[in-house]
Amino acid sequence: MRAIACGAGLLLAAGGAQAQSEGPAEREQTRATMQKIFESIRVLLPLSVNDDAFAAPENRATVEQALAALHDNADALAAHARTDDPARRYLGASLAADARQALERYRAAHYDGAAFQIQQTTENCVACHTKLRSPGDSPAAKHFVDRTALAKRPLAERARLEVATRQFADAAKTYEKLLASREIHPGELLTPLSDYLILEVRVRGEFDRARKTLDAFAKRPDLWRNLRADVVQWSRSLRELAPLRDRPPDLAAARELIEKARQLQRYPADRSSFVHYLVASSLLQRYVELPPPTDRDAAEAYYLLGLCETHVGDDYWVSQADLYLETAIRLAPKEPFAEEAYVLLEEETLVGYTGSGGPHLPESVAKHLEELRELIDD
């Protein structure tokens, strides 16, 4: 996936931040493409969680047709994205790659791998759907999760599927039920807790509801001391930053929030500043959506977004931090923040390719990093 992230930067060559926003015809085309993508997912997901049904010969044509359609429409989504919308281009390309690999595995009768790949395609949808404030839940996907075999999935997985299908209100309830469960150790709830805050803050703007959930979670007797302190700080931050919920997107305000986040951090892995980075990312996502007036402004916004994502993003399957950092470098390679973006990107890339046997950086990825380095040094 990091190779896809690095390669996606090449899509930016077609234009900078001053491209025009989508008109009515383009928006309608995007909605139609997204609807086709959902129709494929509607077919594939329920089958993928039933081993017998997924491998059954009578379903082979249905699965192959749905995967091919998913690949083609995801490709179209990436190809027709605005030139100033690198995230949609990247996520569309990533979704298309997942669909292609799932189809290849399915045709090779590697059903377990194909099913896993299909289920992970939804991570691209989650990444896309959690960037901006939602105007409302999708009526087309209503009851898709709770009236299919997906309803029996573990709560954390079910919540992610509800986010992927834009059932945000249902997802919030599922997360809250999960976080209230005393049968699950809090150590297993760190990722769902972060995902819940992203949903409530960046997508739904429900600062007060999120704060009440945190206050209840902080009362659990099984929290260790540092986690309880973090949760209390997050609740305090939500109260303090609530006035920013409806503030027009502003680069200076995001920059100030990030500076406050850095002041809160006592050591590199300290998570006490999580909410500050999250609210800053919300401002920045809305800012780059405008789009910004100049390439320089866009570049700084993407650099700051990349920085935020390294603190709040889940890069298990889809890493947007790399994309944002590369975008910043390509748009304004001579600005001081381009050097900072490169340092972060290089570290993220090297860590991503480091395992028990040490670093194994593919030649193509190393060459790609060298290309970005030359843009700054030339």
C-alpha positions as CSV (number, residue, x, y, z in Angstrom):
1,M,0.0,0.0,0.0
2,R,2.9,2.4,0.6
3,A,4.1,1.7,-2.9
4,I,0.6,2.8,-4.2
5,A,0.8,5.9,-2.0
6,C,4.1,6.9,-3.4
7,G,3.0,6.2,-7.0
8,A,-0.2,8.2,-6.5
9,G,1.8,11.4,-6.4
10,L,2.5,11.1,-10.1
11,L,-1.2,11.8,-10.7
12,L,-0.6,15.3,-9.4
13,A,1.4,16.4,-12.4
14,A,-1.8,17.3,-14.4
15,G,-2.5,20.4,-12.3
16,G,-2.1,22.4,-9.2
17,A,-4.3,23.8,-6.4
18,Q,-5.9,26.5,-8.6
19,A,-8.0,24.0,-10.7
20,Q,-11.7,24.7,-10.7
21,S,-14.1,22.9,-8.4
22,E,-16.5,20.4,-9.8
23,G,-19.5,21.8,-11.6
24,P,-23.1,20.3,-11.4
25,A,-22.4,17.8,-14.3
26,E,-19.2,16.5,-12.7
27,R,-20.8,16.2,-9.3
28,E,-23.7,14.2,-10.8
29,Q,-21.2,11.9,-12.5
30,T,-19.3,11.4,-9.3
31,R,-22.5,10.5,-7.4
32,A,-23.4,8.0,-10.2
33,T,-20.0,6.4,-10.0
34,M,-20.2,6.2,-6.2
35,Q,-23.6,4.5,-6.5
36,K,-22.2,1.9,-8.9
37,I,-19.3,1.2,-6.5
38,F,-21.8,0.7,-3.6
39,E,-23.9,-1.7,-5.7
40,S,-20.8,-3.8,-6.2
41,I,-20.0,-3.7,-2.5
42,R,-23.6,-4.6,-1.7
43,V,-23.1,-7.8,-3.6
44,L,-19.6,-8.7,-2.5
45,L,-19.5,-8.0,1.3
46,P,-22.3,-10.4,2.5
47,L,-20.9,-13.2,0.3
48,S,-17.3,-12.6,1.5
49,V,-18.3,-13.4,5.2
50,N,-19.9,-16.7,4.3
51,D,-17.2,-19.2,3.2
52,D,-19.5,-21.7,1.6
53,A,-21.5,-19.1,-0.4
54,F,-18.4,-17.2,-1.5
55,A,-16.7,-20.3,-2.9
56,A,-20.0,-21.8,-4.4
57,P,-19.8,-22.4,-8.2
58,E,-23.2,-20.9,-8.6
59,N,-22.0,-17.6,-7.3
60,R,-18.8,-17.4,-9.3
61,A,-20.2,-15.3,-12.2
62,T,-21.8,-12.9,-9.7
63,V,-18.6,-12.4,-7.7
64,E,-16.4,-12.0,-10.8
65,Q,-18.9,-9.5,-12.4
66,A,-19.1,-7.4,-9.2
67,L,-15.4,-7.3,-8.7
68,A,-14.8,-6.3,-12.3
69,A,-17.4,-3.5,-12.0
70,L,-15.8,-2.4,-8.7
71,H,-12.4,-2.1,-10.4
72,D,-13.7,-0.2,-13.4
73,N,-15.8,2.3,-11.4
74,A,-13.0,2.9,-8.9
75,D,-10.7,3.5,-11.8
76,A,-13.2,6.0,-13.2
77,L,-13.5,7.7,-9.9
78,A,-9.7,8.3,-9.8
79,A,-9.4,9.3,-13.4
80,H,-12.2,11.9,-13.2
81,A,-11.3,13.4,-9.9
82,R,-10.4,17.1,-9.9
83,T,-6.8,17.7,-10.4
84,D,-6.7,19.5,-7.1
85,D,-8.2,16.5,-5.3
86,P,-5.3,14.1,-4.9
87,A,-7.0,12.2,-2.0
88,R,-9.9,11.1,-4.2
89,R,-7.4,10.1,-7.0
90,Y,-5.4,8.1,-4.5
91,L,-8.3,6.4,-2.8
92,G,-9.9,5.6,-6.2
93,A,-6.7,4.0,-7.4
94,S,-6.2,2.1,-4.2
95,L,-9.8,0.7,-4.3
96,A,-9.3,-0.3,-7.9
97,A,-6.0,-2.1,-7.0
98,D,-7.8,-3.9,-4.2
99,A,-10.6,-5.0,-6.5
100,R,-8.1,-6.2,-9.1
101,Q,-6.1,-8.3,-6.6
102,A,-9.3,-9.7,-5.1
103,L,-10.4,-10.8,-8.6
104,E,-7.1,-12.4,-9.4
105,R,-7.2,-14.3,-6.1
106,Y,-10.8,-15.4,-6.6
107,R,-10.1,-16.7,-10.1
108,A,-7.1,-18.6,-8.7
109,A,-9.4,-20.2,-6.2
110,H,-7.6,-18.5,-3.3
111,Y,-11.0,-17.8,-1.7
112,D,-9.8,-16.9,1.8
113,G,-7.4,-14.3,0.4
114,A,-10.0,-12.9,-2.0
115,A,-12.6,-12.6,0.8
116,F,-10.1,-10.8,3.0
117,Q,-9.2,-8.4,0.2
118,I,-12.8,-7.6,-0.5
119,Q,-13.5,-6.8,3.2
120,Q,-10.4,-4.6,3.3
121,T,-11.6,-2.6,0.2
122,T,-14.0,-0.9,2.6
123,E,-11.1,0.8,4.3
124,N,-10.8,3.0,1.2
125,C,-14.5,4.0,1.7
126,V,-13.9,4.7,5.4
127,A,-10.9,6.9,4.6
128,C,-12.9,8.9,2.0
129,H,-16.1,9.2,4.1
130,T,-14.3,10.4,7.3
131,K,-12.6,13.4,5.8
132,L,-15.4,16.0,5.8
133,R,-18.6,16.9,7.7
134,S,-21.4,14.8,6.4
135,P,-24.7,16.3,5.2
136,G,-26.5,13.2,6.3
137,D,-26.6,9.4,6.1
138,S,-27.0,7.6,2.8
139,P,-30.6,6.5,2.2
140,A,-29.4,4.0,-0.4
141,A,-27.5,2.0,2.2
142,K,-30.0,2.1,5.0
143,H,-30.3,-1.3,6.8
144,F,-27.6,-2.7,4.5
145,V,-25.5,-3.9,7.4
146,D,-28.2,-4.8,10.0
147,R,-30.3,-6.8,7.6
148,T,-27.5,-9.0,6.1
149,A,-25.0,-11.4,7.4
150,L,-22.8,-8.4,8.2
151,A,-24.9,-7.7,11.3
152,K,-23.3,-10.6,13.1
153,R,-19.7,-9.3,12.6
154,P,-17.8,-8.1,15.8
155,L,-18.9,-4.6,16.9
156,A,-15.7,-2.9,15.8
157,E,-15.9,-4.4,12.3
158,R,-19.6,-3.6,12.1
159,A,-19.0,0.0,13.0
160,R,-16.4,0.3,10.2
161,L,-18.8,-1.2,7.7
162,E,-21.5,1.3,8.8
163,V,-19.0,4.2,8.2
164,A,-18.0,2.7,4.9
165,T,-21.7,2.7,3.8
166,R,-22.3,6.2,5.2
167,Q,-24.6,5.0,8.0
168,F,-22.9,7.4,10.5
169,A,-25.6,7.5,13.1
170,D,-25.7,3.7,13.3
171,A,-21.9,3.6,13.5
172,A,-21.8,6.0,16.4
173,K,-24.3,3.8,18.3
174,T,-22.3,0.7,17.5
175,Y,-19.0,2.3,18.7
176,E,-20.7,3.5,21.9
177,K,-22.0,0.0,22.6
178,L,-18.5,-1.4,22.0
179,L,-16.8,1.2,24.3
180,A,-19.3,0.6,27.1
181,S,-18.7,-3.2,27.0
182,R,-16.8,-4.3,30.1
183,E,-16.1,-7.7,28.5
184,I,-13.4,-6.2,26.3
185,H,-10.1,-5.0,27.8
186,P,-9.5,-1.3,27.2
187,G,-6.2,-2.2,25.5
188,E,-8.3,-3.6,22.6
189,L,-10.4,-0.4,22.4
190,L,-7.7,2.1,21.6
191,T,-8.3,2.0,17.8
192,P,-12.1,1.9,18.0
193,L,-11.9,4.8,20.5
194,S,-9.8,6.8,18.0
195,D,-12.2,5.9,15.1
196,Y,-15.2,6.9,17.2
197,L,-13.7,10.4,17.9
198,I,-12.8,10.9,14.2
199,L,-16.4,10.0,13.3
200,E,-18.0,12.3,15.9
201,V,-15.6,15.2,15.5
202,R,-14.7,15.3,11.8
203,V,-17.8,13.8,10.2
204,R,-20.8,14.4,12.5
205,G,-19.6,17.5,14.5
206,E,-21.0,15.9,17.7
207,F,-18.4,17.4,20.1
208,D,-20.8,17.2,23.2
209,R,-21.9,13.6,22.5
210,A,-18.2,12.5,22.1
211,R,-17.3,14.3,25.3
212,K,-20.0,12.5,27.3
213,T,-18.9,9.1,25.9
214,L,-15.3,9.9,26.9
215,D,-16.4,10.9,30.4
216,A,-18.2,7.6,30.9
217,F,-15.3,5.7,29.5
218,A,-12.9,7.4,31.9
219,K,-14.9,6.0,34.8
220,R,-14.0,2.4,33.9
221,P,-12.0,0.8,36.8
222,D,-9.8,-1.2,34.4
223,L,-8.2,1.8,32.7
224,W,-4.5,2.2,33.4
225,R,-3.3,5.6,34.7
226,N,-1.9,7.1,31.5
227,L,-4.9,6.1,29.4
228,R,-7.3,7.6,31.9
229,A,-5.3,10.8,31.9
230,D,-5.4,10.9,28.0
231,V,-9.2,10.4,28.0
232,V,-9.7,13.1,30.5
233,Q,-7.5,15.4,28.4
234,W,-9.5,14.6,25.3
235,S,-12.7,15.4,27.0
236,R,-11.3,18.7,28.2
237,S,-10.0,19.5,24.7
238,L,-13.4,18.8,23.1
239,R,-15.0,21.3,25.5
240,E,-12.3,23.9,24.8
241,L,-12.3,23.5,21.0
242,A,-16.1,23.1,20.5
243,P,-16.3,26.8,19.2
244,L,-14.2,25.7,16.2
245,R,-16.7,23.2,15.1
246,D,-18.5,25.5,12.7
247,R,-15.7,27.9,12.1
248,P,-14.9,28.6,8.4
249,P,-11.7,26.7,7.4
250,D,-8.7,28.8,8.0
251,L,-5.0,27.9,7.5
252,A,-3.8,30.1,10.3
253,A,-6.2,28.6,12.8
254,A,-5.1,25.1,11.9
255,R,-1.5,26.1,12.2
256,E,-2.1,27.5,15.7
257,L,-4.0,24.4,16.8
258,I,-1.0,22.2,15.7
259,E,1.4,24.4,17.7
260,K,-0.8,23.9,20.8
261,A,-0.8,20.2,20.1
262,R,2.9,20.1,20.1
263,Q,3.1,22.0,23.4
264,L,0.8,19.4,25.0
265,Q,3.0,16.5,23.9
266,R,5.5,15.5,26.6
267,Y,7.2,12.8,24.5
268,P,6.9,11.6,20.9
269,A,4.3,8.8,21.6
270,D,2.2,11.0,23.9
271,R,-1.5,10.9,22.7
272,S,-2.8,13.7,24.9
273,S,-2.9,16.0,21.9
274,F,-4.9,13.7,19.8
275,V,-8.1,15.9,19.8
276,H,-6.1,19.0,18.9
277,Y,-4.6,17.3,15.8
278,L,-8.0,15.9,14.9
279,V,-9.8,19.3,15.0
280,A,-6.9,20.8,13.1
281,S,-7.2,18.1,10.4
282,S,-10.9,18.9,10.2
283,L,-10.2,22.5,9.4
284,L,-7.5,21.5,6.9
285,Q,-9.7,19.0,5.1
286,R,-12.3,21.7,4.6
287,Y,-9.7,24.2,3.6
288,V,-8.2,22.0,0.8
289,E,-11.7,21.3,-0.4
290,L,-12.3,25.0,-1.3
291,P,-9.6,24.7,-3.0
292,P,-7.0,27.1,-1.6
293,P,-6.1,30.3,-3.5
294,T,-2.5,29.4,-4.3
295,D,-0.3,26.4,-4.7
296,R,1.8,27.6,-1.8
297,D,-1.2,27.7,0.5
298,A,-2.4,24.3,-0.7
299,A,1.1,22.9,-0.1
300,E,1.3,24.1,3.4
301,A,-2.2,22.8,4.1
302,Y,-1.2,19.3,2.8
303,Y,2.0,19.4,4.8
304,L,0.0,20.1,8.0
305,L,-2.6,17.5,7.0
306,G,0.2,14.9,6.6
307,L,1.6,15.9,10.0
308,C,-1.9,15.5,11.6
309,E,-2.5,12.1,9.9
310,T,0.7,10.8,11.5
311,H,-1.0,11.4,14.9
312,V,-4.6,10.5,14.2
313,G,-4.7,8.3,11.0
314,D,-4.9,4.6,10.9
315,D,-2.4,3.5,8.3
316,Y,-2.9,-0.3,8.6
317,W,-4.4,-0.5,5.1
318,V,-4.7,3.0,3.7
319,S,-2.1,5.6,4.6
320,Q,-3.0,9.1,3.5
321,A,-0.2,10.8,5.5
322,D,2.3,9.8,2.8
323,L,0.1,11.2,0.0
324,Y,-0.4,14.5,1.8
325,L,3.3,14.9,2.5
326,E,4.3,14.1,-1.1
327,T,1.6,16.5,-2.4
328,A,3.1,19.3,-0.3
329,I,6.6,18.7,-1.7
330,R,5.4,18.6,-5.3
331,L,3.3,21.8,-5.0
332,A,6.0,23.9,-3.3
333,P,9.4,22.1,-3.2
334,K,11.3,25.3,-2.3
335,E,9.3,26.2,0.8
336,P,10.8,25.4,4.2
337,F,8.0,23.1,5.1
338,A,8.9,20.9,2.0
339,E,12.0,19.8,3.8
340,E,10.0,19.0,6.9
341,A,7.5,17.1,4.8
342,Y,10.3,15.1,3.2
343,V,11.8,14.1,6.6
344,L,8.4,12.9,7.8
345,L,7.7,11.1,4.5
346,E,11.1,9.3,4.4
347,E,10.6,8.1,8.0
348,E,7.1,6.9,7.4
349,T,8.2,5.0,4.3
350,L,11.3,3.4,5.9
351,V,9.3,2.3,8.9
352,G,6.6,0.9,6.6
353,Y,9.2,-1.3,4.9
354,T,11.0,-2.4,8.0
355,G,10.3,-5.8,9.5
356,S,12.1,-8.4,11.7
357,G,14.7,-8.8,9.0
358,G,15.5,-5.1,8.9
359,P,14.6,-2.5,6.2
360,H,13.8,-3.9,2.7
361,L,13.1,-0.8,0.6
362,P,12.1,-1.7,-3.0
363,E,14.2,-0.1,-5.7
364,S,11.2,1.7,-7.2
365,V,10.3,3.3,-3.8
366,A,13.9,4.3,-3.1
367,K,14.0,5.9,-6.6
368,H,10.7,7.7,-5.9
369,L,12.1,9.2,-2.7
370,E,15.2,10.3,-4.6
371,E,13.0,12.1,-7.1
372,L,11.3,14.0,-4.4
373,R,14.6,14.8,-2.8
374,E,15.9,16.3,-6.1
375,L,12.8,18.5,-6.4
376,I,13.8,20.1,-3.1
377,D,17.6,20.2,-3.7
378,D,17.6,21.2,-7.4
